[in-house]
Structure formats: structure tokens, C-alpha cells
């Protein structure tokens, strides 16, 4: 086959499986494959299942109406945890898992409250991660606060499936319109209500009209929009789905382009319906003519199974190159000893041109069970490569132990090509197994990732990085949702140490972890001298580290009990005269079953990239469901040729980062170095008590504090469990390492020249009048998207929000762009415009680079000239008269005394 044609076919194949990797799909207008999973920590309660069924059934009808007869829910799987009792109606899951569920049911962390929300941090039109409902939301009457649960589900489904955003803004609930009217941030503008303050102090509450802020001219911070209970407006679901009249999304005709909400910011002021119409779902679905209501959805009840995992490891001749066999064995031993959860069923298969079952499934209960498997890890490489025979033996290992392949996991590692791999695709698809693939080296079969995509498994790539395979295996944990059982990686470092030299390092053990803690050291030539010291000064030396019995150049120390909280220090001495590579890996588990640990997850925006299109790196740092802010997050991306690129990721709400301080750290990646596979790893650190835990949620259904009915404010009950005392709490110093899987690049030049891109769009431009000057702030873009330094800024201002064709240029001759990510400030006097009290000035900003490329236009910033009125003495009423009379009286008395 012509090489270029082969690349094109492979690229097409990858794209197809990228789309199909989601279980949800549209079939004749009906959504199929929706998975709603209940967290293992949720106590068994059959009412939850009934509530879920009622919610989805109600949502299906509402969705059908809102989509103008295009979409409804055809079938939904409800996955209950293993902690619930087994019942005859519970079926065996196939590839449905908690971690891959579209909707999760779980308790809120720190009792934040029961607001439903969607974890969504992609760009406009990108699908979200999952919807989170709490058991209390599903079991409590929330009708006045959120509206019917089915409507809430449709609101969240629009986030998840179509990548639209909220049309309200709790940070900027009001804005000044172009008509110089104060408006609530909403869509559509046709939703009516009152702007009032509900103020409670010392047990006494009052409801009063809102006052204007003397500096900004906007309403005071406590001002709230109370909607009329009975409306005539039909939209929008992304603002207040609980209003009975609201049955549509905002359209091009009704969309409020001026509202300072996330929908306008992320989607360039386009309506939610416009974004939905451009989705693949909409393009593939015509209205169901003549049908008033869709058929009711069907439900399948599934119960999570005991974890079953089989390692299928390549031992072919090519594995002898570059110490691949030893590296694989080191990583597999670490996985079996430190990562696999107890009570899992584990088997082992090795293969070359033929396959051999080394261990049928063994239930892991103690260290002797690990040893029975690790003793059979391969030590010699020989023969050819037959991936299908390895997989078939893996299936046999599972079924011969009276387990079903459905829902079981296979970890497939290979470094070789196999032109017959497609012959077993159908068998893999029918097995129901989840296959995680690890491509080792540049020659691994190009079709490998198809196996993981079609089965919902993870995909990884490891090459030159000596610790890369250890990182990969450390990432493959149970997908049950029980984070307290999962192993966490604190350190993974490769050190090139010259002969007879020491090297030192530190590892942070925070208060959320410390159980089952291991320190592992590997070497390439000679075992180093090791000194490890805990925070209280206790030392562990080389003899405390147990050598691996397979002679795979690895030594391990398990810390007795719970590891001390604080900074651990290690020192390694290369005793050999020559340089050698040493690796240090530290893993641990949660300290307490009641306190979730800090975790880090990473991934790319997609599994494939077509040069020169940029990719986006995402890292999520959280504790439970709450985001961790202020961490230092670095992504390390390794190309197939071994070249590494490090990127500092940002959570600053600028450029490609959707929301500031949401615990999602992002950055553009454009530094391609040829075609092939790339791997992603992130390092997360928090030092000097800089990290905080945010108690705020993003993308949640709007809580309604009350309604206006017959001219009176009718208040709703307060949200349950809300902590009003603090928005953030301090987090211990910590460190985490996480593999983000792999992605494949096509069409990149072999010389590694970086593609030319303009500076990224500025998305956080803010403007405010201070006396006669407009003060601007924004985050600096780069020369290439968010890297480097832009060449110059172009600032335009206008008195017309919708027409910048008649704009005025601002003199920016003295404004020199800073490095990307820096905070920029600039002030100017709009002398060419007629400014008076109440004038709205709209400003946009562009940046260009030395290549002559110009960024997209920034968000539109608004500055309002507001001159507070002079105090009116008569408006103060009888009180001012009393004051004046008192002063006059005192004056008379004082003069009388003096005389």
C-alpha cells in the first residue's frame, strides 16, 4: 500500500473510533446507550431507581418538545454498585462502568449542597464529562427551587451533549444595556421579574428595592432577580428551566447577545439553539412528523461486578531491544504489587507468535497472591508477534475461571506490528471486555488503539522515558468510582546520575493519603545506595529495600502502617563508575475512608490531531468533587521519536481556559515533532500552602431564591447544606503524577518545524471608568496562541455594542505586550468620544505577532460612565429636619451660655 494512503486510512479509522468510543448514540431520533451510575458510597435505596426512571421519562418528553420533535431518550442503563445486594433483575454490565457513565449519582463532598451540575470545561460545542445528581436531589421535593427533575435533566443534558453554557451569571447578575437600562443577566430578555434585596440580620429579614453602587452604577452585590412565577416567554432552558412557560432554548431571534454570561463568552454571542443546530446530533436527525409525544424510554438495571483483569504481555524477540522486556516486567510487577485493588481477580498471559496462560485468575487478598503471579512474568524475549492469539488466551483465562468476559478488563502491551490484528476485531467486540492498550516503542501495531476505542478502554504509549511504563500501569485502576481504594502516584522521576555521585529529592505526603505507601527504585547498571528519611527523622537504608527476585533491577520498600505526613527526603548514590539511569516511584492510597484524597486526571482534547491544528491539554485537580486551586501543574508530552516538551498549565480563565479557578488547568499544544504516537503525563505540586479547595460549583442548574406572585415576593427554602462562611479552604502541600494516555498525530512534517498560529483570543478583557479614564485589564496572549510574546495590541472602542465597523482606534504606541499568561493593564482617556453620565463605551482588543498573524477579536468589554447623584436633602425627609433643628437649638443654647 502507498504509505500516504495507509496514513490516510489509519487517520480515518482513528476518527471513526473516536466518535464511537462514547456509548451514547442517536438512533432514529432516540438516544441509546445512556448510562446512569450510582456511586459505591451511596447506601442502597430502591427509591433512587424509581426516581431516576421518573426523571428520565419526564425528561424525554420535555426534550422532545424543546428539540422540536427531534430527540428523546430510547433506552437507559442504571448501574448500581457492588455494595448493593444482588437481585435477579440486575444484569451483568458489559462495558458500562462508573468512570465512563454519562450521569453519576453521588453524595456532595463537604455537604456543599444538592445543586445538579455538569462537569464541562471544553470549548463551545464540546461535550462535557458527566452530570452529577445527589441522592438528596433525587429523593427530595425540589419543585419550587429547580422545577421538575426532568426539566433539570434536559438543562444538564444540553451541557453534556451539545456543549452549550449557562445563560445566567452569579458573579455578574446585572448589566447595563445599550438602552441604559439595568437588566438581569438572562435569556431571553422577555422573562420578567423584580430586582430586590432579601436581607436578614439578627433574625430580622426585610425585602427592599436594590440600590445602585456609587462607583459602578450597577446594583449592589446583594441584589437578586426574582422572576414572575407566571410568564409568557418560552425561553430559555439554559436560564430558568423551572419556569412553567419555558419550553425552548434561546434562538437567534430571542437570544440576548448583551448578557455577560458564559454562553456569550464561549460561543461568540451565538444562541444555544444555534450551537445545538450545528451539532452532529441535529445534523443527523429530522423532526418526527405527526408524532405528538415520543415512546417512553426503556431501562436496564445493571450491577457492577467484581474486578477481573488479565495482563496480556508481549515477549516477542523485539522486546529485547532497549531493555523493553525488563522495563515491562518492572512496571507489571509494580502494577500487581502496588496498584491492583485487593479482592480483584487477576490473570497473566504472555505471547509471541503463540500465547501461553501463565496464571488463571487468582483473587488478590494478600502479598502471597501477588507473588504467585509476579513469579511468572517473562524473563526472555523470543519469537514473532500474534496479538490476536494473546487476546484469545486472555479471554480463555477469564472464562476458564468461571468469569464472564463482559465487563472484564484486559491490559494488552506490545511493541510489534501484526498485520492480522483486524482478524479478531469482531471477537473483541462480541466479548464485552474492556481492553486497555499499551504501545511500547514506535513500531507497535498502528491498529492497536482501535481495540481500546471500540471497547471503552484506555490507550497509552511509552517509548524512551524509562519511567513511562510505570506511569502507564499506575494509571490503570478500577473504574468502580471507589477512589478510596485506588492507588495514587506521588512521584515518578528518571534521574541520569554520573558515576560516584549523590542525588537528592523530596516527596510530599499530605494528610489525605498514607495507606499502603511504597517507595520503588530501579537502575540500569548497579543498585545504588539508598537513604530515605521520613518527616520525623526516621531513616530507611538500602538494606530495608527488598530486591526483586526476578533480578529485574528493582528494589521496593513498603512503609509500615500509615506514612507520616510531611516532607520525605531521599538520597541516591550511584556506586558505579559510569553514569546510569535511576528511577524513583512512590505510590500510596487514601488515609481515611471518610476523606477523599486529592487526585489528578489528565487528557488531550481529542485522540487524534491533524497537523497543524492545535490540541488542548486538560488536567483536573480535585478533592472529591471540589476543585483544587493554586497548584503548579506541568504537562510533559513525549513524541514518538523521544523528544519531550514541558508545558505549564493554567487555570486563569484566559485563552483556552474556560473558567478561572475551577480546578481545570489547560494550555494549547502545537509543538509537534513528526507523525505517530505521543504520550501525556502531568505533574502536580502544591508548595508553601498556596493551594486552596474551592467550595463553588460551575455549570449547575440555577437556584431560584423565590418568585413574584401577585406582586409579592414568595421565598423558597434555602439550599440545603450550603457553607456560606468561606468560598475556599487551604489544602496541605501535596504532589501527584498522572498519565494522560496517548494521542496520534498525522500530517506533521518530519523536521519538527512548529506551525504558525496567531496569538490566542483574549477572553477576559475587563473595562471600568475611573474618573475620566477607562482602565483595562486582561491576560496576555502569546506569539503562537498562548506561548511566547505577542508583537502589539490593537484596541478599538465604540458606542455601539453591535457595530464595531464605526470604531475608534485607541493609541497603544506605548503598550508593549508581556509574556503570555501575564496580567496586562492599560488606561486611556476616550477623548474622541462624547462622554456624559450614563454613556456606555464598548472595547475590544486584538493582538498580532511578528509573523503578521492577528488574533480573533476579544470578548466585548463594557465601561459605563456613572456619576452618582448629589444627595437630596429633601429626600432625607423628617430626619434631616430634626437634625437641623437640634443643631439650631444647641447653637442658641451655646450662645446664651457665652453671653
DOMI-548909 format. One line per 2 residues: their letters; for each residue x, y, z of C-alpha. Coordinates in steps of 0.05 Angstrom, whole numbers. Layout:
a> X,Y,Z  ...
END
This chain:
xx> 0,0,0  23,71,-15
xx> 49,100,52  9,164,46
xx> -55,125,32  -41,80,91
xx> -34,141,137  -99,169,110
xx> -136,104,122  -109,98,192
xx> -128,170,207  -199,157,183
xx> -202,94,225  -180,131,287
xx> -231,186,275  -287,135,268
xx> -269,102,333  -261,169,368
xx> -334,183,351  -358,113,370
xx> -319,110,436  -378,144,470
xx> -433,93,487  -487,145,475
xx> -511,147,403  -572,172,366
xx> -614,120,330  -676,144,294
xx> -683,205,339  -675,164,403
xx> -614,166,448  -587,97,464
xx> -531,74,510  -542,127,564
xx> -510,103,630  -531,129,698
xx> -485,101,752  -493,103,828
xx> -430,113,870  -409,56,916
xx> -413,102,976  -488,114,966
xx> -530,70,1013  -578,21,980
xx> -645,54,968  -693,28,915
xx> -728,95,914  -668,123,876
xx> -680,75,818  -753,95,815
xx> -736,169,818  -685,162,762
xx> -736,126,719  -788,181,731
xx> -737,236,717  -714,206,651
xx> -785,192,628  -805,263,643
xx> -742,290,611  -753,250,547
xx> -820,285,534  -792,353,552
xx> -730,342,508  -775,322,451
xx> -814,386,457  -753,430,467
xx> -718,400,406  -780,410,363
xx> -792,335,356  -720,313,342
xx> -694,278,405  -717,234,461
xx> -688,180,507  -699,110,479
xx> -660,66,528  -621,79,591
xx> -578,33,635  -578,44,710
xx> -514,16,741  -518,1,815
xx> -454,-13,856  -429,-79,882
xx> -444,-54,952  -518,-63,937
xx> -549,-132,945  -553,-177,885
xx> -622,-185,854  -650,-227,797
xx> -669,-164,757  -597,-138,758
xx> -560,-157,694  -485,-164,682
xx> -454,-100,655  -414,-103,591
xx> -371,-41,581  -414,2,626
xx> -373,29,684  -379,84,735
xx> -319,122,708  -349,124,638
xx> -420,140,659  -458,198,630
xx> -493,212,695  -468,197,765
xx> -508,194,830  -462,211,889
xx> -461,249,953  -434,320,950
xx> -366,330,983  -364,375,1045
xx> -440,378,1041  -437,434,991
xx> -510,424,973  -553,388,923
xx> -546,433,862  -544,389,800
xx> -486,406,755  -447,383,694
xx> -372,377,693  -358,415,629
xx> -294,451,612  -285,444,538
xx> -296,495,483  -363,516,453
xx> -397,454,425  -351,405,461
xx> -384,351,502  -380,352,577
xx> -353,297,623  -413,277,666
xx> -475,302,701  -476,297,777
xx> -541,288,817  -541,277,891
xx> -586,225,925  -619,281,963
xx> -637,318,899  -669,255,871
xx> -708,238,934  -729,307,960
xx> -784,353,934  -744,408,899
xx> -801,431,854  -803,504,875
xx> -727,512,873  -706,476,809
xx> -771,457,776  -789,386,755
xx> -728,339,755  -740,321,683
xx> -731,393,663  -666,397,704
xx> -641,335,668  -653,368,600
xx> -616,431,623  -556,389,643
xx> -561,344,582  -552,406,538
xx> -487,420,574  -464,348,569
xx> -484,330,498  -482,395,459
xx> -431,438,496  -474,498,509
xx> -465,542,571  -505,578,625
xx> -544,640,607  -542,668,677
xx> -481,693,715  -479,692,791
xx> -416,735,790  -447,788,745
xx> -522,781,756  -537,850,726
xx> -511,893,670  -525,960,637
xx> -560,950,570  -548,992,508
xx> -614,1028,525  -583,1049,591
xx> -629,1002,629  -606,957,686
xx> -621,886,664  -614,818,698
xx> -565,773,662  -613,726,628
xx> -640,697,563  -689,714,538
xx> -699,786,557  -773,771,556
xx> -770,737,624  -799,787,673
xx> -789,798,748  -766,845,803
xx> -697,864,826  -698,863,902
xx> -653,852,962  -673,800,1014
xx> -631,819,1074  -630,783,1141
xx> -594,809,1202  -601,786,1274
xx> -661,744,1258  -699,800,1224
xx> -709,799,1148  -731,854,1101
xx> -744,855,1026  -728,922,994
xx> -712,951,925  -640,947,901
xx> -594,1007,908  -541,1029,857
xx> -468,1022,871  -438,1092,874
xx> -375,1070,836  -400,1024,781
xx> -472,1047,774  -494,974,777
xx> -538,945,831  -509,929,899
xx> -480,858,908  -539,832,948
xx> -589,849,893  -626,789,866
xx> -672,779,806  -738,747,828
xx> -775,722,766  -850,727,759
xx> -880,659,773  -925,664,712
xx> -890,683,647  -907,688,574
xx> -835,678,549  -820,608,522
xx> -744,611,530  -694,594,555
xx> -680,526,585  -607,546,598
xx> -630,603,642  -691,581,682
xx> -718,514,662  -763,514,724
xx> -810,568,697  -872,531,671
xx> -875,572,607  -803,557,587
xx> -802,501,536  -749,524,487
xx> -676,543,480  -659,614,462
xx> -658,623,387  -624,673,342
xx> -687,717,347  -693,715,423
xx> -620,709,444  -595,764,490
xx> -526,779,460  -510,832,512
xx> -516,789,574  -447,778,607
xx> -456,702,612  -413,642,595
xx> -454,625,534  -438,692,502
xx> -365,689,523  -352,618,499
xx> -395,617,437  -383,687,408
xx> -452,713,427  -488,658,389
xx> -552,628,417  -556,559,449
xx> -603,535,394  -553,558,342
xx> -499,514,375  -547,455,381
xx> -565,461,307  -492,454,288
xx> -483,390,329  -475,322,297
xx> -540,300,331  -580,355,298
xx> -549,344,230  -569,270,233
xx> -640,278,259  -702,306,225
xx> -765,323,263  -812,265,275
xx> -871,289,235  -941,274,261
xx> -918,248,329  -941,288,390
xx> -901,250,442  -843,201,439
xx> -848,129,463  -829,120,537
xx> -756,101,549  -737,30,569
xx> -690,17,627  -638,-37,641
xx> -615,-49,713  -542,-69,718
xx> -499,-87,778  -424,-75,779
xx> -383,-137,782  -320,-157,819
xx> -259,-130,783  -229,-181,735
xx> -165,-162,699  -118,-202,655
xx> -49,-178,634  -32,-199,563
xx> 42,-183,554  86,-186,491
xx> 151,-226,499  169,-228,425
xx> 241,-221,400  236,-145,390
xx> 223,-137,465  297,-150,478
xx> 315,-82,448  326,-21,492
xx> 313,-62,556  239,-65,538
xx> 227,-133,569  259,-112,635
xx> 221,-46,636  156,-82,622
xx> 169,-132,677  188,-76,726
xx> 123,-39,710  79,-102,711
xx> 108,-123,778  94,-54,807
xx> 23,-57,780  10,-126,810
xx> 42,-108,877  21,-36,888
xx> -36,-15,841  -86,-72,834
xx> -140,-67,886  -149,-123,937
xx> -203,-174,922  -192,-165,847
xx> -187,-227,804  -121,-224,764
xx> -92,-269,709  -30,-268,666
xx> -17,-286,593  47,-279,553
xx> 52,-283,478  98,-281,419
xx> 76,-319,356  38,-364,405
xx> 6,-349,471  13,-382,540
xx> -32,-375,600  17,-364,658
xx> -36,-355,711  -111,-367,711
xx> -150,-317,752  -125,-310,824
xx> -163,-270,876  -115,-219,907
xx> -123,-220,983  -51,-215,1009
xx> 22,-209,987  29,-283,973
xx> -23,-277,918  17,-222,884
xx> 80,-266,886  45,-325,852
xx> 34,-280,791  97,-239,790
xx> 139,-303,792  113,-318,721
xx> 130,-251,689  172,-263,627
xx> 248,-260,631  267,-278,560
xx> 245,-249,493  237,-293,430
xx> 191,-307,372  144,-266,329
xx> 81,-226,347  9,-250,346
xx> -35,-202,383  -99,-239,368
xx> -72,-303,399  -54,-264,461
xx> -124,-236,466  -156,-304,455
xx> -114,-333,511  -136,-274,555
xx> -209,-289,541  -196,-362,557
xx> -162,-344,622  -224,-307,644
xx> -277,-357,622  -238,-417,648
xx> -242,-386,717  -319,-383,713
xx> -320,-309,699  -353,-273,641
xx> -312,-232,592  -367,-179,594
xx> -342,-122,638  -275,-156,649
xx> -211,-118,633  -150,-137,591
xx> -85,-99,593  -52,-111,526
xx> 21,-90,517  60,-99,453
xx> 118,-67,416  109,-103,349
xx> 70,-100,285  17,-151,269
xx> -17,-150,201  -70,-199,225
xx> -95,-158,284  -160,-139,249
xx> -180,-213,244  -202,-213,317
xx> -238,-146,319  -306,-179,315
xx> -288,-228,371  -264,-170,414
xx> -328,-131,401  -372,-190,419
xx> -333,-206,482  -358,-146,520
xx> -289,-139,551  -254,-73,563
xx> -185,-71,531  -132,-22,554
xx> -75,-18,503  -2,0,514
xx> 40,13,453  114,5,471
xx> 162,37,422  150,66,352
xx> 136,0,317  75,-23,356
xx> 16,-42,312  -19,21,285
xx> -88,-11,295  -76,-21,369
xx> -116,39,392  -177,14,355
xx> -182,-42,406  -186,7,464
xx> -233,54,427  -284,0,409
xx> -285,-28,479  -283,35,521
xx> -212,22,546  -154,68,559
xx> -98,79,508  -25,91,525
xx> 43,99,492  112,92,523
xx> 179,98,489  245,129,512
xx> 222,153,580  248,99,627
xx> 193,112,678  140,117,624
xx> 115,46,630  110,52,705
xx> 67,114,697  22,78,648
xx> 9,18,692  -2,64,752
xx> -59,97,715  -99,33,703
xx> -141,28,766  -211,3,779
xx> -267,42,744  -318,30,800
xx> -318,101,828  -287,80,894
xx> -229,129,896  -212,108,967
xx> -187,41,941  -147,68,883
xx> -72,76,884  -44,146,874
xx> 24,162,845  63,215,884
xx> 129,211,847  156,184,781
xx> 224,210,764  281,187,718
xx> 350,210,742  413,207,700
xx> 468,204,753  542,208,737
xx> 589,158,768  602,161,844
xx> 553,219,852  495,231,900
xx> 428,260,881  374,283,929
xx> 299,293,924  235,303,965
xx> 165,275,964  105,307,998
xx> 57,261,1036  -6,300,1053
xx> -59,286,1105  -108,255,1056
xx> -62,196,1039  -11,149,1071
xx> -40,79,1069  -3,25,1031
xx> 56,71,1014  113,44,971
xx> 180,73,950  210,37,889
xx> 279,48,859  302,18,793
xx> 370,21,759  403,4,693
xx> 472,-19,715  483,-26,790
xx> 438,-19,851  450,49,883
xx> 459,65,956  392,89,983
xx> 376,133,1043  303,152,1057
xx> 282,196,1115  211,210,1139
xx> 187,278,1166  203,258,1238
xx> 275,238,1222  268,162,1218
xx> 315,134,1166  309,75,1119
xx> 372,49,1084  390,5,1025
xx> 381,-60,1064  309,-41,1080
xx> 292,-41,1006  274,-111,982
xx> 305,-133,916  260,-164,864
xx> 271,-240,860  268,-239,784
xx> 332,-198,780  297,-142,742
xx> 339,-86,774  285,-62,822
xx> 281,-53,897  219,-37,939
xx> 203,-11,1008  133,-13,1038
xx> 124,37,1094  94,2,1155
xx> 25,28,1176  7,98,1153
xx> 63,141,1125  79,204,1164
xx> 50,269,1137  101,319,1113
xx> 164,321,1070  202,256,1057
xx> 274,262,1034  312,211,993
xx> 386,207,972  414,161,919
xx> 488,146,907  509,117,840
xx> 562,68,864  583,52,793
xx> 640,89,759  597,104,698
xx> 532,143,690  467,105,697
xx> 393,118,697  356,111,763
xx> 281,118,773  242,135,836
xx> 168,117,841  123,129,901
xx> 52,104,906  1,106,962
xx> -74,103,978  -124,144,1016
xx> -113,151,1091  -185,151,1113
xx> -249,121,1084  -285,186,1102
xx> -237,236,1070  -226,232,994
xx> -154,245,973  -130,299,925
xx> -128,269,855  -103,290,786
xx> -131,268,719  -105,289,650
xx> -124,282,577  -119,315,510
xx> -177,349,475  -181,291,426
xx> -146,225,410  -121,247,342
xx> -91,311,314  -85,332,241
xx> -26,380,234  -25,439,240
xx> -89,441,282  -74,455,355
xx> -91,407,411  -112,426,482
xx> -82,395,545  -130,388,603
xx> -113,370,675  -165,365,730
xx> -142,371,802  -195,358,855
xx> -211,331,923  -275,291,917
xx> -318,334,872  -287,400,893
xx> -233,435,851  -164,448,878
xx> -137,517,861  -68,548,861
xx> -29,484,845  31,482,799
xx> 13,436,741  62,416,687
xx> 47,372,627  102,330,596
xx> 88,308,524  135,258,491
xx> 135,247,416  147,181,382
xx> 220,200,370  232,212,444
xx> 231,288,444  197,317,505
xx> 160,383,513  141,412,581
xx> 82,459,588  59,496,649
xx> -17,491,652  -60,549,675
xx> -127,557,710  -133,632,696
xx> -198,636,656  -160,665,597
xx> -147,639,526  -166,567,522
xx> -183,561,596  -258,564,602
xx> -268,587,674  -219,616,724
xx> -208,578,788  -248,515,771
xx> -191,466,782  -184,453,707
xx> -114,471,683  -105,479,608
xx> -58,500,552  -52,496,477
xx> -3,446,447  25,458,377
xx> 97,435,384  91,373,340
xx> 153,333,324  134,287,267
xx> 77,237,260  59,180,305
xx> 41,169,377  51,220,433
xx> 45,207,508  20,255,561
xx> 39,258,635  24,313,686
xx> 60,332,750  20,370,803
xx> 52,403,863  28,450,918
xx> 81,483,960  81,536,1015
xx> 7,528,1029  -12,561,962
xx> -66,511,942  -139,521,962
xx> -201,479,958  -258,516,923
xx> -328,506,951  -361,534,889
xx> -392,493,833  -394,511,759
xx> -448,496,707  -503,480,756
xx> -578,489,749  -595,559,775
xx> -622,560,846  -683,604,849
xx> -689,641,916  -762,658,904
xx> -816,683,856  -860,743,846
xx> -934,724,852  -990,776,853
xx> -937,829,864  -908,797,926
xx> -841,760,935  -852,688,955
xx> -787,660,982  -763,589,970
xx> -728,548,1025  -653,559,1028
xx> -607,510,993  -590,452,1039
xx> -520,443,1066  -491,507,1037
xx> -429,533,1072  -434,608,1068
xx> -375,623,1114  -319,612,1064
xx> -312,603,989  -244,569,996
xx> -204,529,1047  -130,515,1050
xx> -102,449,1025  -39,414,1051
xx> 23,414,1008  19,355,961
xx> 47,323,898  15,278,846
xx> 36,247,780  -14,221,729
xx> -11,192,659  -58,224,610
xx> -57,169,558  -35,178,486
xx> -56,212,422  -36,204,349
xx> -12,259,302  -20,257,226
xx> 7,303,172  64,334,212
xx> 130,350,176  188,305,196
xx> 234,364,212  190,384,272
xx> 180,456,249  126,489,291
xx> 64,511,252  49,585,251
xx> -12,606,291  -37,675,313
xx> -39,697,385  -97,666,423
xx> -162,704,431  -165,747,493
xx> -227,725,532  -221,762,598
xx> -218,835,577  -248,879,632
xx> -262,954,629  -281,1006,682
xx> -286,1081,684  -244,1114,738
xx> -258,1188,735  -245,1207,661
xx> -202,1147,643  -221,1076,622
xx> -178,1024,657  -169,958,621
xx> -144,891,647  -133,825,610
xx> -87,765,606  -31,770,555
xx> -35,723,495  27,694,463
xx> 62,697,397  36,628,380
xx> -31,621,415  -13,622,489
xx> 63,613,482  115,668,475
xx> 100,742,468  54,780,421
xx> 82,836,378  30,890,391
xx> -41,904,413  -98,936,374
xx> -153,967,417  -219,990,388
xx> -275,1027,423  -346,1042,402
xx> -411,1070,429  -450,1015,392
xx> -448,945,421  -465,911,355
xx> -427,954,306  -352,959,311
xx> -346,979,237  -351,1051,261
xx> -300,1041,316  -246,1088,342
xx> -175,1064,350  -141,1074,417
xx> -69,1099,417  -28,1039,442
xx> 41,1063,419  69,1057,490
xx> 37,990,504  88,933,498
xx> 59,862,505  83,820,562
xx> 98,745,563  37,701,552
xx> -2,689,616  19,755,648
xx> -32,805,674  -37,867,629
xx> -64,935,650  -75,997,608
xx> -113,1062,617  -133,1116,567
xx> -178,1176,561  -232,1168,507
xx> -223,1239,482  -253,1227,413
xx> -319,1204,441  -374,1246,472
xx> -377,1220,544  -431,1240,592
xx> -467,1209,651  -495,1141,631
xx> -451,1133,568  -433,1060,551
xx> -366,1050,518  -352,982,487
xx> -280,959,477  -248,901,441
xx> -176,880,435  -134,843,383
xx> -62,821,384  -16,806,326
xx> 52,772,323  117,781,284
xx> 92,732,232  37,781,213
xx> -19,738,242  -75,771,282
xx> -116,740,337  -192,735,337
xx> -229,794,367  -232,791,443
xx> -294,789,485  -331,856,486
xx> -316,895,550  -364,949,574
xx> -347,1012,613  -404,1054,639
xx> -394,1127,657  -433,1136,721
xx> -436,1200,761  -472,1188,827
xx> -527,1239,840  -516,1294,892
xx> -550,1278,958  -620,1308,960
xx> -633,1338,1029  -708,1339,1020
xx> -706,1265,1003  -680,1250,1072
xx> -748,1270,1099  -763,1290,1171
xx> -698,1262,1198  -656,1317,1166
xx> -705,1369,1193  -697,1341,1263
xx> -621,1343,1256  -623,1415,1233
xx> -670,1436,1289  -626,1402,1340
xx> -563,1437,1314  -600,1505,1314
xx> -624,1493,1385  -555,1474,1410
xx> -527,1536,1377  -577,1581,1412
xx> -563,1549,1479  -488,1554,1469
xx> -492,1628,1451  -537,1641,1512
xx> -486,1609,1558  -430,1650,1529
x> -469,1714,1538
END
